[in-house]
Amino acid sequence: MPLLSTFGAASARSFGGIGAAAGGFPDPDLSSLLAERNASYSSNSSATIVKTDNANKFILLWYSNGGDYYRGAVLTYSSGSWSIGSDHNLIYNRNFSDQSNAGWRWDSNFNAAVGVGIDDNSDEIKALFVTYSGNSLYGSVSQSIENANSYRTPKGPYGAGCIYNPTDNCYFAIYCDSYNVYARPFTVTGSGSASGFSANVTLGTRRSLGVTHQGYYYANSVYRDSTKDLAVVCQRYNGGSGHYWNTISTARYGGGSNGSFTSNTSNSNYNTIRTSTHNPEIAYNEEEDTFIVTSRRQQNQSKEFFMPITINSSGSVSGYGSVYWFNESDPTTPPSGNTSQAAGCFYDPVSKALIIREVYSSSNTRLYQVRLSGTTVSEFKQFATLTGSASTQTAVEYDSSRDKTLFVYNNVKNPQTFPTNWVSVRSLSG
């Protein structure tokens, strides 16, 4: 069993004026292991969790590169305990799965979970569907969202994701090709069941989110429903300099189930002081109306950093905060040496805080709690270390029936056994 270290509110440290400021919300607590699964033959880089129409049923999904399958199992709560049902092979075809965590969502009208992936055989973007019956899972694939003959070489495996728009009850497919980043609204009608899927995908107008340039990778996105603003961060290759840059693009949705994006701010570099960066992610704190982006600097020495940003009422990026480093002594100063391998971020709806994930080594993942005031960090503290886990991707789902955030991650347990990984589920909120 991997060792989990936790750090409570009392251990929060002050970093040059940056101290604990919980604001009346509970601190995250990752001490409770709910369930886990030995997912052999799996890289598990896309392990995720989806809340279903049943308050006691959740769907776990992960990618098995041993057989090029999406695999999954049903997570069930009953009488105070959690259990995982048998594994099921779902959607066959490599690269349908390794994508950003902002994706899968249960569609109560369609009666299935909906996501987006890349068909490796045809280079097409397609909607993916998974439903359940008891402890059994069933999967299906839609028609093309983007035609391969028109837009070749989408950049997978991290080149596709999905965002849900609750006001207009539609989805946004986010994807890359060799020269651009796109968002396309779509709706799903029909039904999903154990006996089969009857799915019809209706497409809205595609929107380019970036200036044509050589090489876009790893699109990660969030959506602010109150203003209908989509924000997408990407890793962009600058062929002229030989470096990778992080960019952020924003677009405002015009409304309607199959509408279009009416404006956008394209290709704004948010890390102009650092080149050769890697796998950026973005998170949005609904309570504070604040955004952060995370990434890893690869030039000279590997170091992870995060940066607050502001998206104004017009939908444009209007402010950049300072660069903060994953340095417990002083986050305003980069640590010495090669310190980390990957970074990521997400929002915890229970603690109302932004959470940063740091893969510190091949077998250690650290979690930090961050609170912002505009683009200024008011709180930064480490609250947990997952020893034996190198979780380059994680996922969360809010369990409204028990007021908990369910945290799913890849658990190597023993680096010598890699790539045999586990899918582990913890309660992030006690």
ABEGO torsion letter per residue (X at the ends): XBBBBBBBAAABBBBGGBBBBAGGBBBBBAABBABBBBBBGBAGAABBBBBBABAABBBBBBBBAAAGBBBBBBBBBBGGBBBBBBBBBBBBEBGAABBBABBBBBBAAAGBBBBBBBBAAAGBBBBBBBBBBEABBBBBBBBBABBAAABBGBBOAAABBBBBBAAAGBBBBBBBBAABBBBBBBBBBEBBBAAEBBBBBBBBBBBBABBBBBEBBGBBBBBBAAAGBBBBBBBBBBAAAGBBBBBBBBBBBAEEAABBBABBBBGBBABAABBGBBGBBBBBBAAAGBBBBBBBBABGBBBBBBBBBBBBAAGBBABBBBBBBBBAABAABBBBEBABABBBBBBBAAAGBBBBBBBABAABBBBBBBBBBEABBABBBBABBBBGBBBABBBBBBBAAAGBBBBBBBBAGBAAAOABBBBBBBBAAX
